[in-house]
Amino acid sequence: MKITITRTTPTYAGPTAGVFVQWDVQAAPANTALVFTLYRGGSPAGPFDVVMDNITDLHYEDQHIPSYSNEQTLALTALQREVYYRVEAAGVISDPTPVGDGLPKRYRLMRRKIQRDITVSLRVGDGVPFTMLPRKHWGIRCTACFDKLTKSVMNSKCKSCYGTGFLEGYEGGYNLLARKGTTNVQSNIAPQGTVEVNQIQLVMLDYPRVQVDDVFVETRQDRRYVVKHVTRTELRGVPVHQQLVISELGRDSVEYFVPVPTGPPQEHY
């Protein structure tokens, strides 16, 4: 049996803002009533939270506003926020799918072919291994440094949330290959002295989708960067790849304490 998410349509306007999720089941077991569980996460690598269980239909609308606090609703419906869904039934779990990824079959196959070609090029050519750490935008607030009155982080070097205000700071890491482009090193004068800024351009697949303030780790050297700018390229409406501008973090940055998973690239095409 295989479960495939076919549609993740955002319905951000109105009193029932949320995401309509629809899926399909291939080679379902005969004479078996399937019961589904829908999960939501901020990274394709998880962790995932249960949105609803005991679903008997092949669709569900994840309504944000009635179900969550106003703070979490704003995080889920922000313009630059990626949310992933997956569905489970009878021990089978679908691939995580981002919101708005319900493409028609023709375009889905076109994108898969393009992504496979890019993946082969990165694998046998100039691909550099990175680990992407998606920054958390909702979850349990840090009790060590987050001020509930001012709604701000009081310690940017907190080891519990790594300056994000949410426990553990970052979602599960995702291993990938990316092509490094030009490097731009600038030296600026600041009150504390001379400050060097090292910015690098990266080209990668459109999955997982990157957001500003996510952290990238160059696996071989453990050099860590923060994402400053994201540009997505499409071919006839089909997402192809992403171009990033990342800025290297100082060696004393708290992001160097974030644990990084090891393993081969988790290719998705």
C-alpha positions in Angstrom: 0.0 0.0 0.0 1.1 3.5 -0.8 -0.3 6.9 0.4 0.3 10.0 -1.7 -0.8 13.5 -0.7 -2.3 15.0 -3.9 -3.4 18.4 -2.7 -2.4 20.9 0.0 -4.4 24.0 -0.7 -4.1 27.0 1.6 -7.3 28.7 2.6 -5.8 31.6 4.5 -8.8 34.0 4.2 -11.9 34.0 6.3 -12.9 32.7 9.7 -11.8 29.2 9.0 -8.3 29.9 7.6 -6.1 26.8 7.2 -5.0 24.2 4.7 -7.1 21.7 2.8 -5.2 18.4 2.6 -6.2 15.6 0.3 -4.6 12.2 -0.3 -4.9 9.1 -2.4 -4.2 5.4 -1.6 -2.8 2.9 -4.0 -2.9 -0.9 -3.6 -5.1 -0.7 -0.5 -5.7 -4.0 1.2 -9.1 -5.6 0.4 -12.0 -5.6 2.8 -10.1 -3.3 5.2 -11.5 0.0 6.5 -8.6 2.4 6.7 -8.3 5.0 9.4 -5.9 7.9 8.8 -3.8 10.2 11.0 -2.7 13.6 9.7 0.6 15.1 10.9 2.0 18.6 10.5 5.6 19.8 10.9 7.9 22.7 10.1 10.5 20.5 8.4 10.4 17.5 6.1 12.6 15.7 8.6 10.2 16.4 11.5 9.3 16.4 14.3 5.6 16.1 13.3 2.6 16.8 15.5 -0.7 15.1 15.2 -3.3 17.3 13.7 -6.2 14.8 13.7 -6.5 11.0 14.0 -9.4 8.6 13.3 -10.0 10.2 9.9 -12.1 8.0 7.6 -12.2 10.3 4.6 -9.4 11.0 2.1 -9.2 14.7 3.0 -9.1 17.0 6.0 -9.1 20.7 6.5 -6.6 21.9 9.1 -8.3 25.0 10.3 -5.7 27.2 12.1 -7.7 29.9 13.7 -10.3 28.0 15.8 -7.8 25.4 16.9 -4.7 27.3 18.0 -3.6 30.3 19.9 -3.4 33.6 18.1 0.5 33.5 18.3 0.6 30.1 16.6 -2.0 31.1 14.0 0.2 34.1 13.0 3.2 31.8 12.7 1.3 29.2 10.5 -0.2 31.8 8.2 2.8 34.0 7.7 3.8 34.7 4.1 7.3 33.2 4.5 6.4 30.1 6.4 6.7 26.5 5.2 4.5 23.8 6.7 4.7 20.1 5.8 2.0 17.4 6.1 2.1 13.7 6.0 -0.6 11.0 6.4 -0.4 7.6 8.1 -2.6 4.5 7.9 -2.0 0.9 8.8 1.7 1.6 9.5 2.2 3.2 6.1 3.3 6.9 6.0 3.3 9.2 3.0 6.2 11.4 2.0 6.1 14.9 3.7 4.5 17.4 1.3 4.7 21.2 1.7 1.6 23.5 1.4 0.7 24.4 -2.1 2.5 21.5 -3.7 -0.5 19.8 -5.2 0.6 20.0 -8.8 -1.2 18.3 -11.7 0.4 14.9 -12.7 2.0 16.3 -15.9 3.8 19.1 -14.1 4.6 16.8 -11.1 6.4 14.4 -13.5 8.1 17.3 -15.3 9.4 18.6 -12.0 10.6 15.1 -11.0 12.6 14.8 -14.2 14.2 18.2 -13.8 15.0 17.5 -10.1 16.5 14.2 -10.9 18.8 15.7 -13.5 19.9 18.4 -11.0 20.4 15.7 -8.3 22.6 13.6 -10.6 24.6 16.7 -11.5 25.1 17.6 -7.8 26.0 14.0 -6.9 28.6 13.4 -9.5 29.7 17.0 -10.1 30.1 20.0 -7.8 27.6 19.2 -5.1 28.7 20.1 -1.5 27.0 18.3 1.4 25.0 20.6 3.7 22.6 20.1 6.6 19.7 22.5 6.7 18.3 23.3 10.2 14.8 25.0 9.8 14.2 27.6 12.4 11.2 27.0 14.7 8.4 29.5 14.5 5.9 27.8 16.9 6.0 25.3 19.7 6.8 25.3 23.4 8.2 28.6 24.6 11.6 28.7 26.2 11.3 29.0 30.0 14.9 30.1 30.4 15.0 33.3 28.3 11.6 34.2 26.9 9.8 37.1 28.5 6.1 36.6 28.3 5.4 40.2 29.1 7.5 41.8 26.3 7.3 38.7 24.1 11.0 38.8 23.4 14.1 36.7 23.9 16.2 38.0 26.8 19.3 35.9 26.1 20.4 35.5 22.5 23.0 32.8 23.5 20.5 30.6 25.4 21.5 27.0 25.1 17.8 25.8 25.5 16.4 27.6 22.5 19.5 29.0 20.7 18.0 32.5 20.6 14.8 31.5 18.9 12.4 31.7 21.9 11.2 28.1 21.3 12.6 25.0 23.0 15.2 23.2 20.9 15.3 26.2 18.5 15.3 24.3 15.2 13.4 21.5 13.6 15.0 18.2 12.6 17.9 18.6 10.3 17.8 17.7 6.6 20.9 16.5 4.7 21.2 17.8 1.1 23.6 18.7 -1.7 24.0 22.2 -2.9 26.3 24.0 -5.4 28.4 26.8 -4.0 28.6 30.0 -6.1 30.4 33.2 -5.7 31.8 34.3 -2.3 31.5 38.0 -1.2 33.7 39.0 1.8 33.1 42.5 3.2 34.9 44.3 6.0 32.8 46.9 8.0 33.6 49.2 10.8 31.5 48.8 13.8 31.6 50.2 17.4 33.3 47.0 18.6 35.9 47.2 15.8 36.3 45.7 12.4 33.6 43.2 11.4 34.0 40.8 8.5 31.0 39.5 6.6 31.3 36.4 4.5 28.3 35.8 2.2 28.0 32.8 -0.2 25.5 32.0 -2.9 24.0 28.5 -3.0 21.9 26.7 -5.6 19.8 23.7 -4.5 16.6 21.8 -5.3 13.3 23.4 -4.5 12.9 20.8 -1.7 13.0 21.3 1.2 11.9 24.9 0.9 14.2 27.3 2.7 13.2 30.3 4.7 15.1 33.4 5.9 16.9 32.7 9.2 17.2 29.0 8.6 20.7 27.7 9.4 22.9 25.8 7.0 25.8 23.6 8.2 28.6 22.8 5.8 29.1 19.1 6.8 32.8 18.6 6.0 34.0 21.7 7.9 31.1 22.3 10.3 31.0 25.9 9.1 27.6 27.4 9.9 25.6 30.0 8.0 22.3 31.8 8.4 20.0 32.3 5.3 19.6 36.0 4.4 17.8 35.8 1.0 15.9 33.2 -0.9 15.0 33.3 -4.6 12.9 30.5 -6.1 13.0 29.7 -9.9 10.1 28.2 -11.8 9.7 26.7 -15.3 6.2 27.2 -16.6 5.0 27.4 -13.0 6.9 24.3 -11.9 9.3 24.9 -9.0 12.8 23.9 -10.1 15.4 25.1 -7.7 16.3 27.7 -5.1 19.0 30.3 -5.0 20.2 31.3 -1.6 22.4 34.0 -0.1 23.8 32.7 3.2 26.1 34.6 5.7 28.7 32.8 7.8 28.2 32.9 11.5 30.9 33.8 13.9 32.7 31.0 15.7 31.2 32.1 19.0 27.6 32.0 17.8 25.1 29.9 19.8 24.1 28.1 16.6 27.3 26.1 16.8 25.8 24.3 19.8 22.8 23.0 17.8 23.1 19.2 17.3 23.4 18.2 13.6 22.3 14.8 12.3 24.7 12.8 10.2 24.0 10.7 7.1 23.8 10.8 3.3 21.7 13.4 1.5 18.0 12.7 1.8 17.2 13.2 -1.9 13.6 13.9 -2.9 12.5 14.0 -6.5 
